[in-house]
């Protein structure tokens, strides 16, 4: 499959051959959903915590006599039915992360890339270089149709380009190693540098 390559100023800059097995498969929405769930689960801090009955700072002595008071039977005041008592089965500090097969993660990325290509939302640029001016870069991206986009550079993002793009709303910039399914699908358009395309071809082959 051939994909047209453009420059940031929207001029044609040739084309690039890409693998149909990466950019031309039938997207699997169920696999994409699994990968996104896996990514977001890994992000969770898991630091939410409540105190159980054994952690409450109250005396463990019996509140009053078992019989003769005319009231219900009670033991310690740390039980769950009293204000200030423990919480039953409450959240504890834990990791929400779970494992996901490498082949599934790879298929999720291929599905996300293929979906962008099929929808005409994939743009390949020859290079990502800017003068550091937000206004000029914003105008160039608007001309490309990338007003809500994830932009993937090479091994390192050009410093001036990153500085200019940081001030533009709805534009995310990542180096090629940082590309992930969640960020691909959360933005309307995917902009890849030629270096990023070569990287993805090698990574997902």
C-alpha positions in Angstrom: 0.0 0.0 0.0 1.2 3.5 -0.9 0.5 6.5 1.3 1.1 10.0 0.1 3.7 12.1 1.9 3.3 15.8 2.4 5.4 18.6 3.9 4.2 20.7 6.8 3.3 23.4 4.3 0.9 21.0 2.6 3.1 20.5 -0.5 3.4 17.0 -1.9 6.6 15.2 -0.9 6.3 11.8 -2.6 4.9 8.6 -1.2 5.9 5.8 1.1 5.2 2.1 0.9 3.6 0.6 4.0 2.6 -2.9 4.9 -1.0 -3.9 4.4 -0.7 -6.2 7.5 -0.1 -3.0 9.6 -2.1 -0.2 7.9 -4.6 -2.2 6.0 -6.2 -4.8 8.2 -9.9 -5.0 9.2 -9.9 -3.1 12.5 -11.0 -5.1 15.6 -12.9 -2.7 17.9 -13.0 -5.4 20.7 -9.2 -5.7 20.6 -8.7 -2.0 20.7 -11.1 -1.8 23.7 -9.1 -4.4 25.5 -5.8 -2.6 24.9 -7.2 0.7 26.1 -8.6 -0.9 29.2 -5.2 -2.4 29.9 -3.4 0.9 29.4 -5.8 2.8 31.7 -5.7 0.1 34.4 -1.9 0.5 34.5 -2.2 4.2 35.0 -4.4 4.0 38.1 -2.5 4.8 41.3 -4.5 2.3 43.4 -3.9 4.4 46.5 -7.5 4.6 47.6 -7.9 3.2 51.1 -10.4 3.0 54.0 -9.9 1.5 57.5 -11.2 -1.9 58.4 -12.5 -2.9 61.8 -9.0 -4.0 63.0 -7.5 -0.5 62.1 -10.0 1.7 64.0 -8.5 3.5 67.0 -11.2 2.5 69.5 -11.1 0.3 72.6 -11.9 -3.3 72.0 -13.7 -3.6 75.3 -17.3 -4.6 75.4 -19.5 -1.5 75.4 -21.8 -2.6 78.2 -23.2 -5.7 79.9 -24.6 -8.4 77.7 -27.8 -8.6 79.8 -30.0 -6.4 81.9 -29.8 -3.1 79.9 -32.8 -3.7 77.7 -30.7 -2.7 74.7 -29.3 -4.8 71.9 -26.2 -6.9 72.4 -23.0 -5.2 71.4 -19.3 -5.8 71.7 -16.6 -3.4 70.5 -17.4 0.1 69.2 -15.3 -0.5 66.1 -17.9 -2.6 64.4 -19.4 -1.3 61.1 -22.8 -0.3 62.3 -21.5 2.5 64.5 -20.4 5.9 63.4 -16.6 5.9 63.3 -16.5 2.1 62.9 -14.7 0.1 60.3 -15.7 -0.4 56.6 -16.6 -3.8 55.3 -14.9 -4.9 52.1 -13.7 -1.3 51.4 -11.0 -0.3 48.9 -7.4 -1.1 49.8 -4.1 -0.1 48.3 -3.4 -2.4 45.3 -2.3 -2.4 41.7 -5.1 -2.4 39.1 -2.7 -3.5 36.3 -3.2 -6.8 34.6 -1.4 -8.7 31.9 -2.2 -8.7 28.3 -0.7 -10.9 25.6 1.9 -9.2 23.4 0.1 -10.4 20.3 -3.1 -8.8 21.5 -1.3 -5.5 22.1 0.2 -5.6 18.7 -3.1 -6.3 17.0 -4.6 -3.4 18.9 -2.0 -1.0 17.5 -2.5 -2.4 14.0 -6.3 -2.0 14.3 -5.9 1.6 15.5 -3.6 2.5 12.6 -5.7 0.7 10.1 -8.8 2.5 11.3 -7.2 5.9 10.9 -6.0 5.0 7.4 -9.4 3.6 6.4 -11.1 6.8 7.7 -8.7 9.1 5.8 -7.4 10.4 9.1 -3.8 9.4 8.7 -1.3 11.9 7.4 2.4 11.2 6.8 4.8 14.2 6.7 8.4 14.1 5.5 9.8 15.8 8.6 8.7 17.7 11.7 10.6 20.9 12.0 9.3 24.4 12.9 10.6 27.8 13.7 9.2 27.7 17.3 6.3 30.0 16.5 3.0 28.7 17.6 0.9 30.9 15.2 2.7 29.6 12.1 2.6 26.0 13.2 -1.1 26.3 14.0 -1.8 27.7 10.6 0.2 24.8 8.9 -1.6 22.2 10.9 -5.0 23.7 10.1 -4.1 23.6 6.4 -3.3 19.9 6.8 -6.6 19.3 8.5 -4.9 18.4 11.8 -6.7 20.6 14.3 -7.2 17.7 16.7 -4.3 15.4 16.2 -1.6 13.2 17.7 1.7 13.9 16.1 4.4 11.3 16.2 8.0 12.4 15.5 11.2 10.4 15.1 13.4 9.0 17.9 13.4 12.6 19.3 10.9 15.3 18.7 12.4 18.5 17.2 12.8 20.9 20.1 11.4 23.9 18.3 8.5 21.9 16.9 7.6 20.6 20.4 7.9 24.1 21.9 5.5 25.5 19.3 3.0 22.6 19.5 2.9 22.7 23.3 0.8 25.9 23.1 -1.8 24.5 20.7 -5.0 23.0 22.1 -6.0 19.5 21.1 -2.5 18.7 19.7 -0.3 16.0 21.3 3.3 15.4 20.3 5.2 12.2 21.1 8.4 10.5 20.0 8.0 7.3 18.0 8.7 5.2 21.1 5.7 6.7 22.8 3.0 5.8 20.3 0.1 4.0 22.0 -3.4 2.9 21.2 -5.1 5.1 23.7 -3.5 8.3 22.4 -4.1 7.3 18.8 -7.8 6.9 19.2 -8.4 9.8 21.5 -7.4 12.3 18.8 -9.3 12.7 15.5 -6.2 12.7 13.2 -2.9 10.8 13.4 0.2 12.6 11.9 3.2 10.3 11.4 6.7 11.4 10.3 8.5 9.1 7.8 10.8 8.0 10.6 7.8 7.0 12.7 6.3 5.0 9.8 9.6 3.1 9.4 9.7 2.5 13.2 6.2 1.1 13.2 6.9 -1.1 10.2 9.9 -2.6 12.1 8.1 -2.8 15.5 5.0 -4.5 14.3 6.2 -6.7 11.5 
